[in-house]
Amino acid sequence: MKRIIIIGAAGRDFHNFNTYYRDNEAYRVVAFTAAQIPDIADRKYPAALAGKLYPEGIPIYAQDELPDLIKKLDADECVFAYSDISYETVMGIGAIVNAAGANFSLLGYKNTMVKSTKPVVAVGAVRTGAGKSQTSRRVVELLMKHGKKVIAVRHPMPYGNLEAQKVQRFATISDLEKHGCTLEEMEEYEPHIARGNVIYAGVDYEAILRAAENDPSGCDVILWDGGNNDFPFYNPDLMITVVDPHRPGHELKYYPGEVTLRMADVVVINKIDSADFENIQTVRANIEKAAPAATVIEAASTITVENPALIKGKRVLVIEDGPTLTHGEMKIGAGIVAARRFGAAEIVDPRKYAVGKLAETFKIYPNIGTLLPAMGYGKEQMADLAATIDATPCDTVVIATPIDLNRVVKITKPNTRVDYSLQEIGKPDMDEIIADFVKKI
């Protein structure tokens, strides 16, 4: 019996366990380690989810403890299972594992994908913040135009009570409160709810899939709304991958982003309206290397501002999606583009005004720059976000998050929202792709 440690971040790690290790008597998973997400270490993967082989559950430790854990728990193998990580970092972890005496491995889709009884469209991306969510929304709109009932399933973000989060269904805004969602979860679920779609998430993705297939509102197509840059948990009938010319070359340098690119039936080059031509050409060349058979769509990330007058000539604080700025490493998003395009006098640097957990975030990710990440993994972090906004001297707060922060954070300063959507440029476009897909199902 091989003794396994799964190296994760409360997502792919749990899925790999559920699909490959849970009832597999050839292995004993002795621990999970946790990274990227705050406050998930020092917990347990509960016995109710872990199955009959694990009546006491499985402990979760901080990834920093990995070398000692390998020796202490006599681990034979460590399985890397989280996403949006540079190859240099992945192999650095591999070196730590090997130096401690254990094997280092990665599971592929053959052992981890679940087959649906419904057609599946999967949307992924090579990096966090490439434009996956807006692409998912566009796909849903087009499927609905063809009369299809779409049920979305989102890549996991189980930051609370894991047992209670086994299967979560979101059909109304009140469901977000019912399930105690973090800001990061709201940003992903609410846009689907606002468009009249049901979205599922949670921990046990086979149980989630069966619930989605049999949703009381009906289901014709499952949309896998992938998170970070992970490859799908479900076998896709159509795989769409989004690449980002603001980070040219990353599509071949991050795990498992390159996997999603190589799996793609369709590749969307997003943000061509704001990216340098040379960078777009670099991305095109890399697509040709990694996915030469894929259909390539070029698209703009079109921006609309609720009240442009609040930007022109003003000192503005720009708030962007948190994970996009942290492990996504983005330094420019829709908020910055809007501030420049609509004539802001200054983009105020919030770093010296950050408090509590947000101050820690800037220390961990020193290259964020003059942006404020909308971090809200818990009530304390949400309070720190509100306090940082209040302390930053600015005329206007520019909110470029997928949801209106005013609903969940008290913002006393004048503020305006930035919205962004996918707009295909030329042909082929997403309408053609979805029309062809609908004909085949």
Phi, psi and omega in degrees: 000117179281138180262124192242138165247130177258121183266113188213198181207041178064053179197263178304325181300314179294321180295316177301319178298310185298321186271332187243323189256334193307310183250021184264106186286355177280350184229155171229111177279112186266345180189155161252150165245156186234139177217174176070313187260129182288149168066029174250351174286169179063027173240187177232145165283117195291151180302325181298335178259336188280339176093179189295336181282350186228068184295343179253008183076187182229127182290149177244127181241164173291143182299332179302336182275001189307310182302317179291322181296319180303317181283316182297320184262004179053049183285137177270330188209141174242128184253118180281129189211051165214177198230170182067048185236133179295151179301324179301317180290317180303312183285337171296319176294321177301321179295320177300315181296311181297321180294334177273359173103358184259161172283155180237128186217165177227134178270140177265183186287337181303322183263359187231343180280144178253138181271130179266155172276352179248158172299143183237126167256125179249133176242122178229185181207159180278340176213153171300134178089010180284336181121024181298316185295317179291329175292318177301316180297320178296318179298316179299314180302317182290321177296320177295323178299329178272011175081017182265137174274119186253131170247123181268146172233124185261141172311144191294147170218058186275090186259357184249228179283107188298319181297317179291337183264016183308308177225121180239134178241129181238113179238339180225161179301327180295336178295333178296318178288320180304320182266007177060045186291145171282169177301319180299321178291315179303319182299330181270324186275320189300318179301326176291315180300317181299334180267006176086016180257148172274139176229139179248154172201186178142224186236314184263100191278347169284317176298322178297316181298316181295323177294318181295318180299330183249028182302139182299339179276354182098156181207121174256324184221138171265128172257117173275109180265088189292149179252162184047233175231037185281155173276158193296153173277342182244147177296116182274142169272339174216121182250119179246126181239133181258133177244158190234108180288356171284345177230062185298138181094338181296335181296345177243013186232002184232147180252137354263035180306317180295330176298314181296326178293314182292336178276349194292136165274327181227133175244128177257117171272103185270165171066027181292345178285340183236002182262154176289143181303318181299321179292322177298319179295323176299315180295318178302315181297322180288327174297318180298324178289314190267330185218062186297337181272352184287147170282133182252127176246134175259139185214153172257148172263092187284140187244134171234144181242132182301313182217086183300334181297337179281352179258315187302120177075009185254157170272115190244145170258122182259127178247125180240168176306129187301298183301331178299324182275330184276265182286349173282341173064021179283143178243357178216130178225192184300326181294316178294317178301316180295318180299317179289318185292327184258016166080038175297141179287326182200143171259113188284133178278117184273356193299318182283353178256358183291143181235158171053231184298329180290324175298321177296320180300317179293330177288320181289323181238077187290349184262013179300319179088206188273051177230154176250116178286133180279076181271132181203056181284353179193175183298323180296316180292324177295319178294321178295324177297314179298318181293323179293318177300315182296325185277341184279122183284106181210164177272325186219144171257122178262114186261109181244042177258159183296341176239164177281112181300335181302336182286334186238345179230133180283113179246113185272345183272158175305138183211157177217150182262147173248128176248152180216142183218162182275129175231110180291144179248119178073201182237150357290160177233175185293330179300317179295318181298313183289322178300317179294321179297315182297324179297329186273342186268000000 
